């Protein structure tokens, strides 16, 4: 396969990965995927986490993407060290020595060639940033690809893609709707004693639960996900609900929720434009989404077992 579509062999997650002992225990777990170098979103996320006693944040990959400025990249990286950062395909490929797999997104066939080519060019420019920062490649490469957390006595599996691959697409909205995929997940949850699988890689959110287990894909923390406002999205898992939740599901003793990240859009847009001017690969691929959002509604995200909360009216005011 060509760069950007290939899935490197070392992306495969060993079958025993999620049956291992837990890595951390907390009362409230935030899972943040797809920050994409948005410092303003990180500001908002850190304020939320700091304001909730007992909260722990896991950044499950692709924390970097738009931060080609070495100063911005370094600032984000330094702040991530206060939390639990994992590797996504972005970090994995920035750390890779030798083979060039491009961005490592493993884009499916339905993604057009121009999008793939632009992602590879973004990766190349971001690679120059990392190469200018001594020791950064090693720091990114030393991160784990997965983590198992304990919340309220329940095991939570966290990775970037899906339960099989670092950049897997089997937790995207279309795949999770398929009965055969749901049956596959039902067996996997039982075999690994996992209650929730939290991921992000597809850059588009999805939520599925049968009451016994749940998959929640937060899409992007650092970009708009929906058509009702320019805000990011993160996952929260705890015994109690959050008044800020956009939608939620009950899974055993746990409340699994998606929360909006209402970052400073004006500041983020200005910082993005400074690093990626018009006609740059990132501007061509992402500016419309950054500035206008997507066509998706929060309702469409909730495949089964999740319901909308009462924050939609407030979010409409932010659009």
NORLINUR-V366108 format. One record per residue. NEAR is the number of other C-alpha atoms within 10 Angstrom. D_FIRST is the distance of its C-alpha to the first C-alpha in whole Angstrom. Layout:
# NORLINUR-V366108
NEAR;D_FIRST + NEAR;D_FIRST
This chain:
# NORLINUR-V366108
8;0 + 11;4 + 18;7 + 23;8 + 21;6 + 17;5 + 21;8 + 17;10 + 8;12 + 10;15 + 18;15 + 15;16 + 18;20 + 11;23 + 11;24 + 9;28 + 16;27 + 25;29 + 15;32 + 10;32 + 12;36 + 15;36 + 10;35 + 14;37 + 18;40 + 17;41 + 17;43 + 20;41 + 22;37 + 23;35 + 27;31 + 32;30 + 34;26 + 31;24 + 28;27 + 20;25 + 26;28 + 29;31 + 25;34 + 20;36 + 24;34 + 22;35 + 16;38 + 16;39 + 24;37 + 15;39 + 11;42 + 13;41 + 16;41 + 12;44 + 10;46 + 11;45 + 9;47 + 12;45 + 17;42 + 21;38 + 22;35 + 20;32 + 24;29 + 28;26 + 32;23 + 27;22 + 30;26 + 23;24 + 22;23 + 26;25 + 24;28 + 22;27 + 19;31 + 16;31 + 12;34 + 18;33 + 23;30 + 17;33 + 13;35 + 20;32 + 18;31 + 10;35 + 13;36 + 18;33 + 9;35 + 11;38 + 12;35 + 17;33 + 25;29 + 26;26 + 24;22 + 31;20 + 25;16 + 24;18 + 26;21 + 25;18 + 23;16 + 26;19 + 21;21 + 15;18 + 11;19 + 6;17 + 8;13 + 13;12 + 19;9 + 24;11 + 29;13 + 26;11 + 26;12 + 22;9 + 21;10 + 13;11 + 8;11 + 6;14 + 10;14 + 10;14 + 13;12 + 12;15 + 17;15 + 22;12 + 18;13 + 19;16 + 21;15 + 21;14 + 17;17 + 21;19 + 24;17 + 14;18 + 16;22 + 23;22 + 20;21 + 14;24 + 19;26 + 22;26 + 14;26 + 12;29 + 13;31 + 9;32 + 11;30 + 17;28 + 20;25 + 14;27 + 12;28 + 22;25 + 18;23 + 13;27 + 16;26 + 16;26 + 24;23 + 23;26 + 21;29 + 23;32 + 22;35 + 20;38 + 20;40 + 16;43 + 13;42 + 19;39 + 22;36 + 24;33 + 26;29 + 25;28 + 32;24 + 29;21 + 29;19 + 25;20 + 27;22 + 16;19 + 20;17 + 28;17 + 27;15 + 26;15 + 23;16 + 17;19 + 28;22 + 23;21 + 20;24 + 12;23 + 14;22 + 20;25 + 16;27 + 10;26 + 10;29 + 11;27 + 14;25 + 17;28 + 10;29 + 10;27 + 19;27 + 15;31 + 11;31 + 15;29 + 20;31 + 12;34 + 12;33 + 16;32 + 16;35 + 21;33 + 23;35 + 24;32 + 22;29 + 28;28 + 33;25 + 34;23 + 29;19 + 25;19 + 20;22 + 21;24 + 26;26 + 28;27 + 29;30 + 22;31 + 20;34 + 15;36 + 14;39 + 16;38 + 23;35 + 27;32 + 22;29 + 29;29 + 32;26 + 31;28 + 27;25 + 26;26 + 33;29 + 33;29 + 29;29 + 26;30 + 29;29 + 23;32 + 17;34 + 21;37 + 21;37 + 26;35 + 26;34 + 29;32 + 31;32 + 27;32 + 26;33 + 25;36 + 28;37 + 19;41 + 16;44 + 13;45 + 16;44 + 18;44 + 10;46 + 16;43 + 21;40 + 20;38 + 23;38 + 24;38 + 27;38 + 22;41 + 21;39 + 14;42 + 15;44 + 20;41 + 16;41 + 29;37 + 27;37 + 30;35 + 24;37 + 24;36 + 24;36 + 21;38 + 22;37 + 16;39 + 19;37 + 11;39 + 13;38 + 19;35 + 15;34 + 11;36 + 18;34 + 21;31 + 16;32 + 11;34 + 16;30 + 20;28 + 13;30 + 12;30 + 10;27 + 14;25 + 21;21 + 22;23 + 19;26 + 15;24 + 17;22 + 14;24 + 20;28 + 11;29 + 17;28 + 21;30 + 15;33 + 16;33 + 21;31 + 18;29 + 10;30 + 14;30 + 12;33 + 18;34 + 13;35 + 12;32 + 24;30 + 21;33 + 16;32 + 16;34 + 17;37 + 25;37 + 18;39 + 17;40 + 17;42 + 13;45 + 15;43 + 16;42 + 9;45 + 11;45 + 16;41 + 12;42 + 9;45 + 12;42 + 12;40
